[in-house]
Amino acid sequence: MGEYCAPLWCRSAHTGLVDAQLNSRMRLISGTRRPTALPWLPVLANIEPPALRSKAATDRLVAKARAYESWPLHHDISNPPLFHLTSRKPLWHESEPADISNQWTESWKSASVVNAHLVDDPTIREPGFALPRQQWSLLNRFCTGQGHCRACKKKWKLSDPISVPVVRPKRCHTLSNPAHRQDYTVACLNYTLQTMMPLPG
């Protein structure tokens, strides 16, 4: 539903309000928490970023308008009028189609997020996508650096300052091979069950 009438509103200055709701839904899908970096959400949910999905919807509409000469929009696309207000961004302002996969990959490589080295191609499903939801959500939280580990609980001010430190498995940012994600799930689950108190949400 994020692309509904996107060619009309995707160039508005208020698209951030729509993007915030779409990001919230992707957090719900992936089971991640609010502090999770935004570039991680589309990767984990295996859904293109909102801006790229809107651009793809616009490209499809422009291609149809060019193909059907009987459409009133065809004349505007073929012979766009002159700009009168520089603040306006009409539909034909960016009429060249974009390669969504390449743009998403370039955007991911340029994003400075924790554990970015775990993902080589953001357009494909990551290992562990077919796991049961509880395990998959836990894996996503640890790989994004927002799991129920002692470091995060201390950052959230939920840890006991006089608690005895425990030995925990390697954290996700120490992994150099994305293929280790599924094996790391077992370690995350065992550590959670043995050393952590359940938290709401």
N, C-alpha and C positions, 0 to 999 in steps of 0.2 A: 504493500500500500504506500510505501515511501515514494514511489514514482508517480502516484496519481496526480495528473495535471502538472507534473514537474516542469514541462517547458514554459509554463506561465509564471511560476513562482521561484524557480531555482536560481534566478539571477537577482532576487530581491535582497535587500540588506537585512532582512529579518529571518533568513533561512536558518540562522543559529538556533532559533526556537524549535524548528522542526528537527534539526540534527540532534538536539539534546534529547528529544523523545525517542528518536531512532537509536541513539547510543544507549539509552536506558533499556530498550528492548533487547539489544544485543548483549548487554550485561546479564539480563534475565535468561537469555538463551544459553550463554556460555557459563553461567554460574559464577561470574567474576564479581569483584567488589568495586565500589565506587572509586577508590584511588587508582584503579588499573588505568594505565596509559591508553589513550584513545586509539592509537594505531593498532593495539593488540586486539581490540574488539572485533573488527571485521575478519581478522585472520583466524581467530578461534571459532567464530560462528560460521566461517566459510561463506560470508556474504560481502559483496563489494561495498566499499565505503559509500556513504550517502551522496557525496558530491559526484562521484563517478557514476553512480546509478542514475542520477538526475541528468548528467551529461549524455549517457547512453540513451535515455528516453527522449531527450531533445534531438539527438542525431537521428533516431528512428522517425520522429515526426517530420523533420526537415527532409529526410529521404522520401517519405511518402508525398509531401507537398510538391517536391520537384517531379515526382513520377506522375502525378495527377494534375493535368493542366486545367481541369474544370474547377479545382479548388480555388477559392478566393485568395488563400494564402500563397498559392503558386506565384502570383505576380509579385508579391512582396519579397519572396525569397529570391526570385530570378532578377528582379529590378528593385533592390532595396532603396527606400527613400533616404534623403539626406538627414544627417543628424542635426537636431535642433537643440537638444539638451544633452550635454556631455554626461550627465548623471544617469541617463537611461541606458539600459543594456538590452536592446531588443533581441528577438529570437534569431535574426539573421546576423547578429554581431559576431558570433562564433559559429559559423556554419560548417566549418571543416570537421569531419568525423574524427574522433579520437580513438586510439587503441587503449581500451580500458585496462587490459591485462598488463601492458607495458607501463602505463602510468601508475598502476597500483604497485608494481614491482619497484619502480624507481622511487615512489613515495616511501615505501617500506625501507628501502636501503638507505634513504637519506634521513629516516627518523631515528632519533637517539633515544631508544627505549631499552630497558633492562632486558637482558637475554635475547636481544635481537638476533644473535648468531644462531639461535635454535631453528630459525625459519629461513630457508633459502628462497622458496617460492611461495608468496602469500596467497596465490590464486588456487592452490591445491589444498585438499584436506590434510590436516596434520595427523601424525600417528596418535592413536588413542581416541580418535573421533567416534569410533564405534563402541567404546567402553560404556558400561552403565553410567547413568547421569551423575550419580554421587561420586564415583571415582573420576569421571571425566572432569567434573567441576573442580574437584580437589587438585587434579593435575594442572588444570588451567591456572588455578590460583598460585600454585607454587612456581610454575614457569613464568608467570608475570611478576613474581616477587611480592605477591600479596596473599600468601598462604597463612595458615594458622601456625606459623613458626614462632619461636620465642622472640626473634628479632622484631617481627611485625607487631606482636602483642606488646612489646616494650614501646614501640613507636606509637601504638594506639593508646598507651597508658593503661593497658589491661593486665600487665604482668605483675607478679608479686616481687617487690624489690629484694626480699630476703629469701626467695626461693632458691633451692639448690640447683646449680646448673646441671644439665643432662647432656649426654652425648647424642648427637643427632646426625642423620645421614647427610651426605653432600647436598649442598644447596644447588638449585637449578642453574645459577649463573656459572657454576664450575663445570658444567657439562659442555663438551665441545662437539658432540655428535648428536644431531637431532633424532637419530634412531634410538637413542637411549630413553626417550620420553616414556615409552610404554613400560620399560623395565623400572624406571624411576617411580612409576605409580605405586608399585608394591612397597618400596621404601617409604614413600610419603604416607601411605595408608598405615603401615605398621607403626611408624613414628607417631602419627596422629592418635592411634588407638592406645598406645602405650604411655605417652608423655603429655598429652594435651587434654585440657578440659573442653567439652563442647561449648561452642559459642552460638548465640542466636544468629539466624540468617545464613 
